[in-house]
Amino acid sequence: MDTDLMLVLGLAVIVLAIPALLAAFSESRPPRMAALMVLVGGILLALALTQKPSGYAFAEVPDVIMRVFARVLN
């Protein structure tokens, strides 16, 4: 798996964990699955950031997301 895909998947998993966290807290139950999703997303982000030699800049992230989506659609 290349670093661009790891970055996009990590961001997607973390974004999807936010509603799960909010739902768990609003229902007064422990957010086990949401915490696991945040952990997996964080690991994917950390791997992507450490494996790419030049790293990522914040301004580069939208371009990376579009490249990955274009690669998936083609």
Secondary structure, 3 states (H helix, E strand, C coil): CCHHHHHHHHHHHHHHHHHHHHHHHHCCCCCHHHHHHHHHHHHHHHHHHHHCCCCCCHHHHHHHHHHHHHHHHC
